Amino acid sequence: MEEEQGTLLVRGRWLFPAGDTAEQVVQDGALAIQGETILEVGTWDELRLRYPGVQVLGSEQYAILPGFINAHHHCRGASHIQHGVADQLLEPWLLSLARARPEDAFLATQLAAARLLRAGITNVVDVRSVRGQAEAMAQSIEGPLRAYEAVGIRVAFAVGMAERSHLIWGDDAAFLASLPAEIQTLARQRLPGAEAADVDDYFDIFDHFWRQYADHPRIELWLAPPGPQWVSDAFLVRMAEAAERYDTNLQTHLEESIYEKHYGIEAYSRPTVAHRGGDPSIGRKWGGRQPQPQLEFAATGRDCSPERPAGRRGDGGSGAGRDDHQR
């Protein structure tokens, strides 16, 4: 039959089409798929009669579930442990990342996306912080987007940039001045150079890729301030305003360590989440009083690679580590 060309059946002992009640589960169910389209959902007996002779995937030993959603991820090819960076408290861990070997962004993202698909994840929010000169920042975005396009996974590619707190949670210049001269020379290596991109460059680069992928069926561009200690209130408000213009979303880390918690109290005289939601200049953009843009606060800011246990589970059951402090 002509309609059967390119069609396959996916069979499972249980098929979960939607919802979360036992009555919605199809016992000994099947899907009829043609290309990227699900033609029918039904029982195995019904669809086998309707599509005789087509390829069959699965059996009564499998379960068929919708694709999972990883709502917060840092897609890397090799894990940090494979790079020789041991897991530890956030602040020394961040400093130790300088030991990691450089990766080809395209190949690393392909491997990470394949790993996600193997785990049943078909939608991911990939949060990236970019740095360096404007050209290097653009390249660190272009490679992963090409990889996602090639692999076919759906992605919200959330791009951010740190504008401060490169050495400590606070005033980098004052901290540098307190160090001995020989230590200052080493510490300055972690600061952005004179040629590094600034906030305006960041928005120009985001606009370029937004226009390139605005109509893509599987790729969205989000804004992703890496965390309150890394960006000023003015930068946050600009991001929120940009999200409204582009009709897109934002995702940020909130507090991942006791030191970040104390930084919020010291900087704002109140918890960071109260500052973000309570200040009129920020809360109206970030406090969730408007339906758009959506703001998500992620509690776990590190990768979900095989060597690391998954973080707190969020919506979608993917172990993505989405925090309850959101919107």
N, C-alpha and C positions, 0 to 999 in steps of 0.2 A: 504494500500500500504506500502511495506517495507520502501520506501524512506521517508515516512511521519512519521515513528517512531522517537520520540524525536524532531520533528519539531514543531515550533510554528510561528504564524504570529503576527507581531506588527503593529498595524494600527494607523494612524493619519490623521487628516484633512490636515495637511501640513507635508511633508517629505523633509528634507534638506539634500541631499546626499553629496554635495560638492559645493564649490564655494559660491558666494554671490550675484548672480543675480536672479531676479524673475523667469526667464525662466528655471532655474535649479530646482526650487521647484516642487515637485510632489504633485499635488492636490489629496486629498483623497488617499494617498499613503500607502504602506505597505512594510515590510521587511519579508522575509522568513528566519528563523534562525534555525540551527541545531547544538546543542552543542555550540561551540565557533565560529562557521562559519556562516557568512551571505551568504545564498544561492542565493538569488535574491532580487532585488529592483524593485518595479513596482507599478502599481495602485492596489487599494484594490480589484476591480472587477476581474482583471487579476489573482492575486495571490490566491484569494478565490476560483476561479474555479480550479486552478492548485493544491491547497492543501485543498481539502474539509475535514471537520471533525477534523482538527488540532486545538490545543488550540490557542485562540486569546487573546492578550493583547492590551489594548488601545481601542480607538473608534474614531469616527469623532469629539470628543470633545478634542482631544489631538494633540500635535505637536511632531514630531520625529526629534531630532537633534543629531549630533555626540557628543560624550563625550567631556566635557569641559576640559581645561588644566589649572591647578593652577600652575603658573610658579614660585611661591615663597611662601612657607608655613612653619610654625613651628607646626607640628602635635602634639597636646597635648590632653589628654582626658578631663580634667576639664580646664575651662578658668582661666585666671589670676584673674578675678573678683570673680569667685567661690572660689579661693584660698584666697580671702581677699586682693588682690593686686590691688589697684585702678589705672586706667589709668592716666598718667600724662606725664610731660616732660621726655625725654629719660633717662637722667642721674639719677635722683632720682628714676625713675621707675626701672632701672636696679638694684640699691641698694636694693630696696624694695622686689625684687624677693627672697631674702634670707628668707622671711617669708612664702614662698609657701611650702606646704606639699609635701613630696616625693611621687612619683607615680610609679606604676609598669609599666615599659616601654612597655612591651608587651601588656598589657590590655589597656593602655592609647592610644597607637597607633592604636589598633583595633577600639576603639571608634572613634578616629579622622578620620580614613579611612572610617568607616561606615557613618560618618557625611558628608564626601566629596562625597561619592557615592550617598547619598540621595539628594545632591544638583546637581547631574548630572556631577560631576567631576570624570573622569576615569584615569587621568594622573596628577601626582603631583611631584613637586620638593620639597622635605622635607629637610630643612636646619637645621643641628644640630651642636652645639658646644659641645664638650666633654671635660671633665676635670677629675682630680684625678689621682689615680694610674693606671698603664697600665691595670690591670685586670678589674677595674671598668669602664674604658673607653671602653674596649672591650664589656663588658656586656651592656653598654648603647647603643651600636650599634647592638649587636646581637638580643636583644629583639624586637626592631622596625622592623628589617628585617624579623624576623619570623612572625611578625604580618602582614606585607604587603604580605608575601607569602601566609598566611592563608586566607586573605580577597580577594586577587586576583586583587587589583588595581595596575596599572602600576606606578612605582616610580623611580625617580632619587634621590637617597639618598645621599645628599651632606654633607660631614663630615668635620668639622673644629676644630681648637683648638687655644685658645688665648695664646700667649707667653709673653705678656706684658700688661701694662695699666690695671691692675686689680683694681686699686683704682682711678686713675685719667687718663685723656688723657695726658700721658707724663711719667716722671720718678717717678715710685712708691717709690724707695728708698729715693730720695730727698724729696718727699712729706712726707714720714714717719718720716724722721729726723726733719721735721719742726713742728711735733705735740708734745704736752705734753706727758710725759711718759705713763700716764694712758690711753690716747687715742690711743697711738701706740699699746698697747696690744690688744685693740679691733680691730683696723684696720688690724693688722697682720692676723686676722682670715679669712680675705677675700683673702689672698695670697695663692698660691699653697704651699703645704707642701714640706718638703725635699724629700718625697717619690713620689712626683707627676711625672707623665710621662713627658718626654721631647719631643722635636721635632723629634728626631730619633725614639722614641717609637711610635709617631703618624704615621709616615710613615710605620713602621713595621706592625702596626695594620691595616692601610688602605690596605696594600698589602695582609694581611691574608684574609680580607673580599672580596677584589677584586678577588682573586683566587677562593674563595668559590662561588661567584655569577657571575663569568665572562660569563658563558653561560646561565644564567637564562633568560627566555623569557620576563619577566616583570620587572626585577629589575636591575638598573644600579647604580654603585658607582661613585659619583662625589667628587671633592675636594672643600672645602668651607672655605677659610679664613674668619673669622667672620667680619673683617673690617680692613681698613688700620691702625687704631690706635692700634689694638690688635696684629698685626703681623709686623715683620720687612720686609724690602725690600728683604733681603736674603731668608727669609722664603717664601715670595711670589714667588720669582724666582724658588725656589725648588719645589713649588707646580705646577708652570707652566711646569717645566721640567718633573715632574711626570705625569702630565696630558698628555703630548705628548707621554711618554712611554706607558701609559695605554690606549691611544687613547680615552680619556674621556674628560669631560668638567669641568669648574669651575664656581662657583657663589659666589659673595661676596656682602655685604652691602657697600655702599659708604659713603654718608653723610646723617644722619638722624636728626641732630640737629644743631643749630647755633654754639654750642660749638665744634662739630666735624668739622664744616667748618673752624672755627678759628684755630683749631689744625692743619689742613692741611696747612694753610698759615704760621703758626709759625714753623712747622716742615720742610716744603719743600720750603718755600718762594714763593709759588704759590699754586693754588687750587689743591686738591688731584687728581682730574681727569686729570689735566695737567701733574702732576708728574708721574702718572701711565702710561700715554700714551707718554710722552715726554722724559723720561729718557731712554737712549739706552739700559741699562742693564735690564730694566723692560718693556719698551714699545714694544720691539720686541717680548716679550712673552705675554704681556697683552694688547697691543694697538690694537690688531685685524688685524695686517698686514698679518697674516697667517690664513688660513682657520681653523686650529685646533691648540690649543684648543679654544673652544668658551668661552668667558668670559661674564657673565651677572652681571650688577650692579643693585642690588635691592634697591629700595628707602625705602620700609617699612620693618622693621625687626621684626615685632611682629606678633602674631597669628591672624588668620582670624576667630576667634570663633564667635558664634552668638551674643555675647554681644558687639562686636566691629564692627563698620562700616568697609566695605572693603576699601582697599587702592586704589591708582590710578590704573585704569584698564590697563592691558597689553595685549599682544597677546593672543588670545583665548577667550577673553571676560570673564575671570573667576574672575575678581576682585582681581587678585593675587598681584597687587602692583609692577609689574615689571617696573623698571625705564627706562627712555629714554636714560640715560647715559650708553650705553653699547657698548661693543666691541670697 
